[in-house]
């Protein structure tokens, strides 16, 4: 699992309510984490993190968009979401070093 995505879990990602998903929020979050980690943006970031510093800032938005696409609705206001996003991205980028993103897992591997 990527460090950025792990931090999203630890920092209290926005609250969601089920709006049609057949899976638990945890299952959908895990699926989204895999999708984001396997994305072309993540691959590009792994190849040269310093050339793509915006990737880390976009992970929060990508994760929320993915979760919503799987049938969940955010219950935080847009202002609360923006405050949380700012806190998470600040924590990820304050050290000035790229966040390590591991290569995607091979089929059959499991991080969870």
Biopython code that builds the backbone (N, CA, C, O; Angstrom):
import numpy as np
from Bio.PDB.StructureBuilder import StructureBuilder

atoms = [
    (1, "UNK", "N", (0.860, -1.171, 0.000)),
    (1, "UNK", "CA", (0.000, 0.000, 0.000)),
    (1, "UNK", "C", (0.903, 1.229, 0.000)),
    (1, "UNK", "O", (1.951, 1.233, 0.644)),
    (2, "UNK", "N", (0.506, 2.241, -0.702)),
    (2, "UNK", "CA", (1.324, 3.431, -0.788)),
    (2, "UNK", "C", (1.308, 4.188, 0.526)),
    (2, "UNK", "O", (0.339, 4.118, 1.283)),
    (3, "UNK", "N", (2.383, 4.911, 0.792)),
    (3, "UNK", "CA", (2.451, 5.705, 2.008)),
    (3, "UNK", "C", (1.363, 6.771, 2.026)),
    (3, "UNK", "O", (0.766, 7.032, 3.070)),
    (4, "UNK", "N", (1.104, 7.382, 0.886)),
    (4, "UNK", "CA", (0.069, 8.419, 0.828)),
    (4, "UNK", "C", (-1.296, 7.843, 1.149)),
    (4, "UNK", "O", (-2.066, 8.447, 1.896)),
    (5, "UNK", "N", (-1.599, 6.691, 0.597)),
    (5, "UNK", "CA", (-2.900, 6.090, 0.860)),
    (5, "UNK", "C", (-2.997, 5.607, 2.298)),
    (5, "UNK", "O", (-4.057, 5.699, 2.917)),
    (6, "UNK", "N", (-1.902, 5.097, 2.829)),
    (6, "UNK", "CA", (-1.909, 4.671, 4.227)),
    (6, "UNK", "C", (-2.173, 5.860, 5.143)),
    (6, "UNK", "O", (-2.884, 5.734, 6.140)),
    (7, "UNK", "N", (-1.604, 7.009, 4.806)),
    (7, "UNK", "CA", (-1.837, 8.188, 5.621)),
    (7, "UNK", "C", (-3.298, 8.620, 5.548)),
    (7, "UNK", "O", (-3.851, 9.101, 6.537)),
    (8, "UNK", "N", (-3.925, 8.456, 4.392)),
    (8, "UNK", "CA", (-5.350, 8.775, 4.285)),
    (8, "UNK", "C", (-6.160, 7.943, 5.269)),
    (8, "UNK", "O", (-7.083, 8.453, 5.903)),
    (9, "UNK", "N", (-5.821, 6.674, 5.398)),
    (9, "UNK", "CA", (-6.537, 5.828, 6.354)),
    (9, "UNK", "C", (-6.303, 6.315, 7.778)),
    (9, "UNK", "O", (-7.242, 6.392, 8.570)),
    (10, "UNK", "N", (-5.081, 6.637, 8.101)),
    (10, "UNK", "CA", (-4.723, 7.001, 9.465)),
    (10, "UNK", "C", (-5.249, 8.364, 9.880)),
    (10, "UNK", "O", (-5.518, 8.582, 11.062)),
    (11, "UNK", "N", (-5.400, 9.272, 8.952)),
    (11, "UNK", "CA", (-5.802, 10.630, 9.291)),
    (11, "UNK", "C", (-7.310, 10.829, 9.355)),
    (11, "UNK", "O", (-7.770, 11.952, 9.565)),
    (12, "UNK", "N", (-8.062, 9.802, 9.185)),
    (12, "UNK", "CA", (-9.498, 9.967, 9.276)),
    (12, "UNK", "C", (-10.078, 10.524, 7.999)),
    (12, "UNK", "O", (-10.591, 11.643, 7.974)),
    (13, "UNK", "N", (-9.997, 9.762, 6.965)),
    (13, "UNK", "CA", (-10.564, 10.141, 5.681)),
    (13, "UNK", "C", (-12.009, 10.570, 5.885)),
    (13, "UNK", "O", (-12.649, 10.118, 6.834)),
    (14, "UNK", "N", (-12.542, 11.429, 5.022)),
    (14, "UNK", "CA", (-13.902, 11.926, 5.201)),
    (14, "UNK", "C", (-14.900, 10.806, 5.469)),
    (14, "UNK", "O", (-14.772, 9.691, 4.963)),
    (15, "UNK", "N", (-15.878, 11.136, 6.266)),
    (15, "UNK", "CA", (-16.930, 10.185, 6.601)),
    (15, "UNK", "C", (-17.829, 9.972, 5.388)),
    (15, "UNK", "O", (-18.131, 10.909, 4.648)),
    (16, "UNK", "N", (-18.241, 8.748, 5.202)),
    (16, "UNK", "CA", (-19.104, 8.388, 4.092)),
    (16, "UNK", "C", (-20.313, 7.627, 4.625)),
    (16, "UNK", "O", (-20.249, 6.970, 5.663)),
    (17, "UNK", "N", (-21.415, 7.734, 3.890)),
    (17, "UNK", "CA", (-22.568, 6.887, 4.163)),
    (17, "UNK", "C", (-22.870, 6.106, 2.891)),
    (17, "UNK", "O", (-22.632, 6.575, 1.777)),
    (18, "UNK", "N", (-23.394, 4.914, 3.086)),
    (18, "UNK", "CA", (-23.660, 4.052, 1.937)),
    (18, "UNK", "C", (-24.813, 4.626, 1.130)),
    (18, "UNK", "O", (-25.888, 4.906, 1.662)),
    (19, "UNK", "N", (-24.569, 4.795, -0.169)),
    (19, "UNK", "CA", (-25.578, 5.326, -1.074)),
    (19, "UNK", "C", (-25.805, 4.348, -2.226)),
    (19, "UNK", "O", (-26.181, 4.747, -3.328)),
    (20, "UNK", "N", (-25.569, 3.049, -1.954)),
    (20, "UNK", "CA", (-25.827, 2.056, -2.979)),
    (20, "UNK", "C", (-24.753, 1.008, -3.179)),
    (20, "UNK", "O", (-24.924, 0.113, -4.008)),
    (21, "UNK", "N", (-23.662, 1.086, -2.456)),
    (21, "UNK", "CA", (-22.613, 0.079, -2.614)),
    (21, "UNK", "C", (-23.046, -1.235, -1.970)),
    (21, "UNK", "O", (-23.711, -1.243, -0.935)),
    (22, "UNK", "N", (-22.662, -2.335, -2.593)),
    (22, "UNK", "CA", (-22.939, -3.651, -2.031)),
    (22, "UNK", "C", (-21.795, -4.116, -1.135)),
    (22, "UNK", "O", (-21.895, -5.148, -0.472)),
    (23, "UNK", "N", (-20.712, -3.350, -1.123)),
    (23, "UNK", "CA", (-19.531, -3.705, -0.327)),
    (23, "UNK", "C", (-19.452, -2.826, 0.907)),
    (23, "UNK", "O", (-20.138, -1.810, 1.015)),
    (24, "UNK", "N", (-18.608, -3.237, 1.829)),
    (24, "UNK", "CA", (-18.339, -2.382, 2.987)),
    (24, "UNK", "C", (-17.454, -1.227, 2.526)),
    (24, "UNK", "O", (-16.811, -1.309, 1.479)),
    (25, "UNK", "N", (-17.424, -0.166, 3.300)),
    (25, "UNK", "CA", (-16.562, 0.969, 2.973)),
    (25, "UNK", "C", (-15.102, 0.519, 2.927)),
    (25, "UNK", "O", (-14.351, 0.945, 2.050)),
    (26, "UNK", "N", (-14.704, -0.321, 3.849)),
    (26, "UNK", "CA", (-13.323, -0.803, 3.874)),
    (26, "UNK", "C", (-12.979, -1.550, 2.585)),
    (26, "UNK", "O", (-11.903, -1.353, 2.020)),
    (27, "UNK", "N", (-13.890, -2.407, 2.120)),
    (27, "UNK", "CA", (-13.636, -3.139, 0.874)),
    (27, "UNK", "C", (-13.508, -2.187, -0.310)),
    (27, "UNK", "O", (-12.620, -2.347, -1.148)),
    (28, "UNK", "N", (-14.391, -1.200, -0.376)),
    (28, "UNK", "CA", (-14.322, -0.252, -1.484)),
    (28, "UNK", "C", (-13.084, 0.632, -1.377)),
    (28, "UNK", "O", (-12.486, 0.968, -2.400)),
    (29, "UNK", "N", (-12.687, 1.014, -0.177)),
    (29, "UNK", "CA", (-11.467, 1.806, -0.013)),
    (29, "UNK", "C", (-10.242, 1.014, -0.458)),
    (29, "UNK", "O", (-9.349, 1.558, -1.109)),
    (30, "UNK", "N", (-10.200, -0.254, -0.113)),
    (30, "UNK", "CA", (-9.077, -1.094, -0.535)),
    (30, "UNK", "C", (-9.028, -1.198, -2.057)),
    (30, "UNK", "O", (-7.958, -1.095, -2.658)),
    (31, "UNK", "N", (-10.185, -1.400, -2.674)),
    (31, "UNK", "CA", (-10.242, -1.497, -4.137)),
    (31, "UNK", "C", (-9.776, -0.188, -4.772)),
    (31, "UNK", "O", (-9.055, -0.201, -5.770)),
    (32, "UNK", "N", (-10.184, 0.930, -4.199)),
    (32, "UNK", "CA", (-9.758, 2.232, -4.723)),
    (32, "UNK", "C", (-8.252, 2.424, -4.558)),
    (32, "UNK", "O", (-7.591, 2.960, -5.447)),
    (33, "UNK", "N", (-7.716, 1.988, -3.429)),
    (33, "UNK", "CA", (-6.275, 2.112, -3.195)),
    (33, "UNK", "C", (-5.495, 1.335, -4.254)),
    (33, "UNK", "O", (-4.473, 1.808, -4.750)),
    (34, "UNK", "N", (-5.975, 0.154, -4.594)),
    (34, "UNK", "CA", (-5.317, -0.653, -5.624)),
    (34, "UNK", "C", (-5.415, 0.055, -6.974)),
    (34, "UNK", "O", (-4.431, 0.128, -7.710)),
    (35, "UNK", "N", (-6.598, 0.577, -7.300)),
    (35, "UNK", "CA", (-6.779, 1.285, -8.570)),
    (35, "UNK", "C", (-5.829, 2.477, -8.673)),
    (35, "UNK", "O", (-5.189, 2.684, -9.704)),
    (36, "UNK", "N", (-5.744, 3.254, -7.601)),
    (36, "UNK", "CA", (-4.877, 4.437, -7.621)),
    (36, "UNK", "C", (-3.419, 4.022, -7.717)),
    (36, "UNK", "O", (-2.651, 4.640, -8.455)),
    (37, "UNK", "N", (-3.028, 2.993, -6.989)),
    (37, "UNK", "CA", (-1.640, 2.533, -7.027)),
    (37, "UNK", "C", (-1.266, 1.978, -8.391)),
    (37, "UNK", "O", (-0.098, 2.022, -8.777)),
    (38, "UNK", "N", (-2.235, 1.458, -9.121)),
    (38, "UNK", "CA", (-1.978, 0.902, -10.455)),
    (38, "UNK", "C", (-2.193, 1.916, -11.570)),
    (38, "UNK", "O", (-2.057, 1.574, -12.745)),
    (39, "UNK", "N", (-2.521, 3.138, -11.231)),
    (39, "UNK", "CA", (-2.819, 4.164, -12.235)),
    (39, "UNK", "C", (-1.555, 4.627, -12.965)),
    (39, "UNK", "O", (-0.449, 4.503, -12.438)),
    (40, "UNK", "N", (-1.724, 5.160, -14.178)),
    (40, "UNK", "CA", (-0.575, 5.727, -14.898)),
    (40, "UNK", "C", (0.100, 6.855, -14.106)),
    (40, "UNK", "O", (1.319, 7.012, -14.171)),
    (41, "UNK", "N", (-0.682, 7.635, -13.364)),
    (41, "UNK", "CA", (-0.093, 8.720, -12.573)),
    (41, "UNK", "C", (0.842, 8.169, -11.498)),
    (41, "UNK", "O", (1.911, 8.730, -11.258)),
    (42, "UNK", "N", (0.443, 7.075, -10.853)),
    (42, "UNK", "CA", (1.299, 6.466, -9.830)),
    (42, "UNK", "C", (2.566, 5.894, -10.458)),
    (42, "UNK", "O", (3.650, 6.004, -9.885)),
    (43, "UNK", "N", (2.431, 5.288, -11.626)),
    (43, "UNK", "CA", (3.602, 4.748, -12.327)),
    (43, "UNK", "C", (4.576, 5.870, -12.671)),
    (43, "UNK", "O", (5.782, 5.743, -12.459)),
    (44, "UNK", "N", (4.047, 6.960, -13.198)),
    (44, "UNK", "CA", (4.887, 8.106, -13.549)),
    (44, "UNK", "C", (5.565, 8.671, -12.309)),
    (44, "UNK", "O", (6.747, 9.015, -12.344)),
    (45, "UNK", "N", (4.821, 8.767, -11.217)),
    (45, "UNK", "CA", (5.381, 9.278, -9.957)),
    (45, "UNK", "C", (6.499, 8.365, -9.458)),
    (45, "UNK", "O", (7.541, 8.848, -9.014)),
    (46, "UNK", "N", (6.290, 7.055, -9.529)),
    (46, "UNK", "CA", (7.334, 6.121, -9.083)),
    (46, "UNK", "C", (8.602, 6.273, -9.901)),
    (46, "UNK", "O", (9.700, 6.120, -9.365)),
    (47, "UNK", "N", (8.475, 6.575, -11.200)),
    (47, "UNK", "CA", (9.634, 6.710, -12.066)),
    (47, "UNK", "C", (10.447, 7.963, -11.751)),
    (47, "UNK", "O", (11.672, 7.957, -11.875)),
    (48, "UNK", "N", (9.765, 9.048, -11.342)),
    (48, "UNK", "CA", (10.471, 10.287, -11.032)),
    (48, "UNK", "C", (9.618, 11.152, -10.107)),
    (48, "UNK", "O", (8.940, 12.070, -10.570)),
    (49, "UNK", "N", (9.645, 10.867, -8.799)),
    (49, "UNK", "CA", (8.792, 11.580, -7.851)),
    (49, "UNK", "C", (8.998, 13.097, -7.841)),
    (49, "UNK", "O", (8.034, 13.851, -7.708)),
    (50, "UNK", "N", (10.210, 13.533, -7.978)),
    (50, "UNK", "CA", (10.457, 14.975, -7.901)),
    (50, "UNK", "C", (9.899, 15.727, -9.103)),
    (50, "UNK", "O", (9.638, 16.927, -9.013)),
    (51, "UNK", "N", (9.712, 15.040, -10.220)),
    (51, "UNK", "CA", (9.144, 15.674, -11.414)),
    (51, "UNK", "C", (7.611, 15.705, -11.364)),
    (51, "UNK", "O", (6.980, 16.373, -12.183)),
    (52, "UNK", "N", (7.018, 14.994, -10.419)),
    (52, "UNK", "CA", (5.558, 14.905, -10.327)),
    (52, "UNK", "C", (5.092, 15.109, -8.883)),
    (52, "UNK", "O", (4.420, 14.237, -8.331)),
    (53, "UNK", "N", (5.430, 16.232, -8.265)),
    (53, "UNK", "CA", (5.072, 16.439, -6.861)),
    (53, "UNK", "C", (3.567, 16.582, -6.622)),
    (53, "UNK", "O", (3.110, 16.387, -5.495)),
    (54, "UNK", "N", (2.802, 16.911, -7.632)),
    (54, "UNK", "CA", (1.359, 17.079, -7.454)),
    (54, "UNK", "C", (0.623, 15.768, -7.254)),
    (54, "UNK", "O", (-0.524, 15.771, -6.808)),
    (55, "UNK", "N", (1.249, 14.656, -7.571)),
    (55, "UNK", "CA", (0.589, 13.363, -7.424)),
    (55, "UNK", "C", (0.062, 13.174, -6.007)),
    (55, "UNK", "O", (-1.082, 12.757, -5.823)),
    (56, "UNK", "N", (0.871, 13.471, -5.021)),
    (56, "UNK", "CA", (0.484, 13.262, -3.626)),
    (56, "UNK", "C", (-0.742, 14.107, -3.280)),
    (56, "UNK", "O", (-1.631, 13.639, -2.568)),
    (57, "UNK", "N", (-0.799, 15.332, -3.769)),
    (57, "UNK", "CA", (-1.952, 16.192, -3.484)),
    (57, "UNK", "C", (-3.222, 15.668, -4.140)),
    (57, "UNK", "O", (-4.321, 15.884, -3.628)),
    (58, "UNK", "N", (-3.080, 14.986, -5.260)),
    (58, "UNK", "CA", (-4.253, 14.497, -5.977)),
    (58, "UNK", "C", (-4.770, 13.166, -5.446)),
    (58, "UNK", "O", (-5.900, 12.785, -5.753)),
    (59, "UNK", "N", (-3.979, 12.455, -4.664)),
    (59, "UNK", "CA", (-4.394, 11.158, -4.143)),
    (59, "UNK", "C", (-5.660, 11.306, -3.301)),
    (59, "UNK", "O", (-6.568, 10.481, -3.409)),
    (60, "UNK", "N", (-5.733, 12.327, -2.475)),
    (60, "UNK", "CA", (-6.908, 12.558, -1.631)),
    (60, "UNK", "C", (-8.159, 12.697, -2.484)),
    (60, "UNK", "O", (-9.169, 12.042, -2.224)),
    (61, "UNK", "N", (-8.093, 13.543, -3.496)),
    (61, "UNK", "CA", (-9.247, 13.761, -4.375)),
    (61, "UNK", "C", (-9.587, 12.501, -5.163)),
    (61, "UNK", "O", (-10.758, 12.150, -5.306)),
    (62, "UNK", "N", (-8.560, 11.822, -5.672)),
    (62, "UNK", "CA", (-8.788, 10.601, -6.440)),
    (62, "UNK", "C", (-9.448, 9.522, -5.586)),
    (62, "UNK", "O", (-10.345, 8.818, -6.050)),
    (63, "UNK", "N", (-9.005, 9.397, -4.347)),
    (63, "UNK", "CA", (-9.576, 8.395, -3.446)),
    (63, "UNK", "C", (-11.051, 8.707, -3.180)),
    (63, "UNK", "O", (-11.896, 7.815, -3.247)),
    (64, "UNK", "N", (-11.356, 9.958, -2.881)),
    (64, "UNK", "CA", (-12.744, 10.323, -2.614)),
    (64, "UNK", "C", (-13.623, 10.114, -3.839)),
    (64, "UNK", "O", (-14.740, 9.610, -3.723)),
    (65, "UNK", "N", (-13.132, 10.494, -4.999)),
    (65, "UNK", "CA", (-13.888, 10.321, -6.237)),
    (65, "UNK", "C", (-14.149, 8.836, -6.505)),
    (65, "UNK", "O", (-15.251, 8.458, -6.902)),
    (66, "UNK", "N", (-13.153, 8.016, -6.290)),
    (66, "UNK", "CA", (-13.284, 6.581, -6.501)),
    (66, "UNK", "C", (-14.319, 5.985, -5.542)),
    (66, "UNK", "O", (-15.177, 5.205, -5.955)),
    (67, "UNK", "N", (-14.235, 6.353, -4.270)),
    (67, "UNK", "CA", (-15.171, 5.832, -3.270)),
    (67, "UNK", "C", (-16.600, 6.257, -3.614)),
    (67, "UNK", "O", (-17.536, 5.465, -3.509)),
    (68, "UNK", "N", (-16.752, 7.500, -4.018)),
    (68, "UNK", "CA", (-18.084, 7.970, -4.409)),
    (68, "UNK", "C", (-18.590, 7.190, -5.620)),
    (68, "UNK", "O", (-19.778, 6.877, -5.707)),
    (69, "UNK", "N", (-17.700, 6.878, -6.544)),
    (69, "UNK", "CA", (-18.075, 6.115, -7.726)),
    (69, "UNK", "C", (-18.498, 4.685, -7.410)),
    (69, "UNK", "O", (-19.189, 4.046, -8.203)),
    (70, "UNK", "N", (-18.084, 4.195, -6.264)),
    (70, "UNK", "CA", (-18.451, 2.839, -5.853)),
    (70, "UNK", "C", (-19.745, 2.820, -5.043)),
    (70, "UNK", "O", (-20.179, 1.758, -4.598)),
    (71, "UNK", "N", (-20.366, 3.986, -4.846)),
    (71, "UNK", "CA", (-21.668, 4.015, -4.186)),
    (71, "UNK", "C", (-21.678, 4.567, -2.779)),
    (71, "UNK", "O", (-22.524, 4.179, -1.973)),
    (72, "UNK", "N", (-20.762, 5.463, -2.464)),
    (72, "UNK", "CA", (-20.719, 6.086, -1.141)),
    (72, "UNK", "C", (-20.886, 7.588, -1.290)),
    (72, "UNK", "O", (-20.498, 8.163, -2.307)),
    (73, "UNK", "N", (-21.457, 8.217, -0.286)),
    (73, "UNK", "CA", (-21.700, 9.657, -0.291)),
    (73, "UNK", "C", (-20.970, 10.273, 0.903)),
    (73, "UNK", "O", (-21.089, 9.793, 2.030)),
    (74, "UNK", "N", (-20.214, 11.344, 0.640)),
    (74, "UNK", "CA", (-19.513, 12.033, 1.725)),
    (74, "UNK", "C", (-20.513, 12.786, 2.594)),
    (74, "UNK", "O", (-21.477, 13.365, 2.091)),
    (75, "UNK", "N", (-20.277, 12.774, 3.887)),
    (75, "UNK", "CA", (-21.162, 13.489, 4.792)),
    (75, "UNK", "C", (-20.517, 14.752, 5.366)),
    (75, "UNK", "O", (-21.152, 15.480, 6.129)),
    (76, "UNK", "N", (-19.268, 15.013, 5.003)),
    (76, "UNK", "CA", (-18.605, 16.242, 5.421)),
    (76, "UNK", "C", (-18.934, 17.363, 4.440)),
    (76, "UNK", "O", (-19.140, 17.117, 3.251)),
    (77, "UNK", "N", (-18.981, 18.575, 4.939)),
    (77, "UNK", "CA", (-19.211, 19.722, 4.063)),
    (77, "UNK", "C", (-17.986, 19.938, 3.178)),
    (77, "UNK", "O", (-16.898, 19.458, 3.498)),
    (78, "UNK", "N", (-18.155, 20.655, 2.069)),
    (78, "UNK", "CA", (-16.993, 20.958, 1.217)),
    (78, "UNK", "C", (-15.882, 21.688, 1.986)),
    (78, "UNK", "O", (-14.700, 21.465, 1.723)),
    (79, "UNK", "N", (-16.251, 22.545, 2.918)),
    (79, "UNK", "CA", (-15.247, 23.261, 3.707)),
    (79, "UNK", "C", (-14.472, 22.305, 4.612)),
    (79, "UNK", "O", (-13.254, 22.421, 4.748)),
    (80, "UNK", "N", (-15.187, 21.356, 5.232)),
    (80, "UNK", "CA", (-14.524, 20.370, 6.086)),
    (80, "UNK", "C", (-13.617, 19.461, 5.256)),
    (80, "UNK", "O", (-12.519, 19.110, 5.688)),
    (81, "UNK", "N", (-14.081, 19.084, 4.064)),
    (81, "UNK", "CA", (-13.269, 18.263, 3.176)),
    (81, "UNK", "C", (-11.987, 18.991, 2.797)),
    (81, "UNK", "O", (-10.908, 18.400, 2.814)),
    (82, "UNK", "N", (-12.097, 20.262, 2.458)),
    (82, "UNK", "CA", (-10.926, 21.045, 2.054)),
    (82, "UNK", "C", (-9.943, 21.197, 3.213)),
    (82, "UNK", "O", (-8.731, 21.119, 3.012)),
    (83, "UNK", "N", (-10.457, 21.413, 4.422)),
    (83, "UNK", "CA", (-9.595, 21.526, 5.601)),
    (83, "UNK", "C", (-8.848, 20.220, 5.844)),
    (83, "UNK", "O", (-7.647, 20.228, 6.112)),
    (84, "UNK", "N", (-9.560, 19.101, 5.751)),
    (84, "UNK", "CA", (-8.931, 17.802, 5.947)),
    (84, "UNK", "C", (-7.900, 17.519, 4.858)),
    (84, "UNK", "O", (-6.807, 17.031, 5.145)),
    (85, "UNK", "N", (-8.249, 17.824, 3.614)),
    (85, "UNK", "CA", (-7.313, 17.636, 2.506)),
    (85, "UNK", "C", (-6.041, 18.444, 2.752)),
    (85, "UNK", "O", (-4.933, 17.942, 2.565)),
    (86, "UNK", "N", (-6.207, 19.697, 3.174)),
    (86, "UNK", "CA", (-5.046, 20.538, 3.448)),
    (86, "UNK", "C", (-4.166, 19.962, 4.539)),
    (86, "UNK", "O", (-2.940, 19.985, 4.430)),
    (87, "UNK", "N", (-4.783, 19.446, 5.589)),
    (87, "UNK", "CA", (-4.011, 18.862, 6.692)),
    (87, "UNK", "C", (-3.251, 17.625, 6.235)),
    (87, "UNK", "O", (-2.089, 17.440, 6.596)),
    (88, "UNK", "N", (-3.897, 16.781, 5.448)),
    (88, "UNK", "CA", (-3.246, 15.544, 4.990)),
    (88, "UNK", "C", (-2.123, 15.853, 4.011)),
    (88, "UNK", "O", (-1.018, 15.330, 4.158)),
    (89, "UNK", "N", (-2.386, 16.691, 3.017)),
    (89, "UNK", "CA", (-1.338, 16.977, 2.034)),
    (89, "UNK", "C", (-0.187, 17.743, 2.663)),
    (89, "UNK", "O", (0.965, 17.567, 2.267)),
    (90, "UNK", "N", (-0.485, 18.589, 3.639)),
    (90, "UNK", "CA", (0.587, 19.295, 4.335)),
    (90, "UNK", "C", (1.484, 18.304, 5.065)),
    (90, "UNK", "O", (2.709, 18.421, 5.021)),
    (91, "UNK", "N", (0.887, 17.346, 5.725)),
    (91, "UNK", "CA", (1.650, 16.333, 6.439)),
    (91, "UNK", "C", (2.502, 15.510, 5.477)),
    (91, "UNK", "O", (3.643, 15.169, 5.787)),
    (92, "UNK", "N", (1.943, 15.194, 4.310)),
    (92, "UNK", "CA", (2.677, 14.388, 3.337)),
    (92, "UNK", "C", (3.837, 15.140, 2.709)),
    (92, "UNK", "O", (4.863, 14.539, 2.391)),
    (93, "UNK", "N", (3.689, 16.443, 2.526)),
    (93, "UNK", "CA", (4.694, 17.194, 1.774)),
    (93, "UNK", "C", (5.591, 18.073, 2.640)),
    (93, "UNK", "O", (6.530, 18.669, 2.113)),
    (94, "UNK", "N", (5.346, 18.178, 3.936)),
    (94, "UNK", "CA", (6.120, 19.117, 4.763)),
    (94, "UNK", "C", (7.592, 18.762, 4.855)),
    (94, "UNK", "O", (8.421, 19.644, 5.084)),
    (95, "UNK", "N", (7.936, 17.503, 4.683)),
    (95, "UNK", "CA", (9.339, 17.117, 4.800)),
    (95, "UNK", "C", (10.130, 17.431, 3.541)),
    (95, "UNK", "O", (11.360, 17.390, 3.557)),
    (96, "UNK", "N", (9.436, 17.744, 2.449)),
    (96, "UNK", "CA", (10.126, 18.100, 1.212)),
    (96, "UNK", "C", (10.733, 16.928, 0.481)),
    (96, "UNK", "O", (11.524, 17.114, -0.444)),
    (97, "UNK", "N", (10.376, 15.725, 0.877)),
    (97, "UNK", "CA", (10.889, 14.537, 0.205)),
    (97, "UNK", "C", (9.735, 13.826, -0.479)),
    (97, "UNK", "O", (8.613, 13.872, 0.025)),
    (98, "UNK", "N", (9.968, 13.174, -1.601)),
    (98, "UNK", "CA", (8.914, 12.416, -2.269)),
    (98, "UNK", "C", (8.400, 11.296, -1.365)),
    (98, "UNK", "O", (9.158, 10.698, -0.602)),
    (99, "UNK", "N", (7.113, 11.028, -1.465)),
    (99, "UNK", "CA", (6.508, 9.927, -0.728)),
    (99, "UNK", "C", (6.763, 8.647, -1.509)),
    (99, "UNK", "O", (6.443, 8.591, -2.697)),
    (100, "UNK", "N", (7.335, 7.603, -0.878)),
    (100, "UNK", "CA", (7.595, 6.371, -1.613)),
    (100, "UNK", "C", (6.292, 5.676, -1.983)),
    (100, "UNK", "O", (5.418, 5.484, -1.138)),
    (101, "UNK", "N", (6.170, 5.303, -3.241)),
    (101, "UNK", "CA", (5.014, 4.568, -3.743)),
    (101, "UNK", "C", (5.546, 3.246, -4.279)),
    (101, "UNK", "O", (6.253, 3.236, -5.286)),
    (102, "UNK", "N", (5.224, 2.133, -3.632)),
    (102, "UNK", "CA", (5.751, 0.844, -4.096)),
    (102, "UNK", "C", (5.130, 0.422, -5.414)),
    (102, "UNK", "O", (4.060, 0.899, -5.793)),
    (103, "UNK", "N", (5.803, -0.466, -6.097)),
    (103, "UNK", "CA", (5.275, -1.032, -7.333)),
    (103, "UNK", "C", (3.979, -1.763, -7.019)),
    (103, "UNK", "O", (3.809, -2.279, -5.914)),
    (104, "UNK", "N", (3.057, -1.813, -7.991)),
    (104, "UNK", "CA", (1.811, -2.558, -7.780)),
    (104, "UNK", "C", (2.100, -4.017, -7.480)),
    (104, "UNK", "O", (3.096, -4.583, -7.932)),
    (105, "UNK", "N", (1.204, -4.607, -6.708)),
    (105, "UNK", "CA", (1.354, -6.009, -6.359)),
    (105, "UNK", "C", (1.044, -6.893, -7.552)),
    (105, "UNK", "O", (0.289, -6.513, -8.448)),
    (106, "UNK", "N", (1.624, -8.049, -7.549)),
    (106, "UNK", "CA", (1.345, -9.045, -8.569)),
    (106, "UNK", "C", (0.066, -9.771, -8.188)),
    (106, "UNK", "O", (-0.255, -9.852, -7.003)),
    (107, "UNK", "N", (-0.674, -10.301, -9.157)),
    (107, "UNK", "CA", (-1.886, -11.061, -8.825)),
    (107, "UNK", "C", (-1.572, -12.141, -7.789)),
    (107, "UNK", "O", (-0.583, -12.867, -7.892)),
    (108, "UNK", "N", (-2.439, -12.218, -6.801)),
    (108, "UNK", "CA", (-2.249, -13.202, -5.745)),
    (108, "UNK", "C", (-1.566, -12.644, -4.521)),
    (108, "UNK", "O", (-1.672, -13.223, -3.440)),
    (109, "UNK", "N", (-0.853, -11.510, -4.663)),
    (109, "UNK", "CA", (-0.234, -10.856, -3.512)),
    (109, "UNK", "C", (-1.311, -10.130, -2.746)),
    (109, "UNK", "O", (-2.323, -9.729, -3.321)),
    (110, "UNK", "N", (-1.110, -9.957, -1.467)),
    (110, "UNK", "CA", (-2.097, -9.239, -0.675)),
    (110, "UNK", "C", (-1.398, -8.400, 0.367)),
    (110, "UNK", "O", (-0.512, -8.880, 1.075)),
    (111, "UNK", "N", (-1.810, -7.112, 0.463)),
    (111, "UNK", "CA", (-1.252, -6.218, 1.468)),
    (111, "UNK", "C", (-2.094, -6.258, 2.727)),
    (111, "UNK", "O", (-1.633, -5.860, 3.797)),
    (112, "UNK", "N", (-3.312, -6.729, 2.610)),
    (112, "UNK", "CA", (-4.246, -6.648, 3.732)),
    (112, "UNK", "C", (-4.449, -7.992, 4.359)),
    (112, "UNK", "O", (-5.206, -8.116, 5.322)),
]
sb = StructureBuilder()
sb.init_structure("model")
sb.init_model(0)
sb.init_chain("A")
sb.init_seg("    ")
for serial, (resi, resn, name, xyz) in enumerate(atoms, 1):
    if name == "N":
        sb.init_residue(resn, " ", resi, " ")
    sb.init_atom(name, np.array(xyz, "f"), 0.0, 1.0, " ", f" {name:<3s}", serial, name[0])
structure = sb.get_structure()
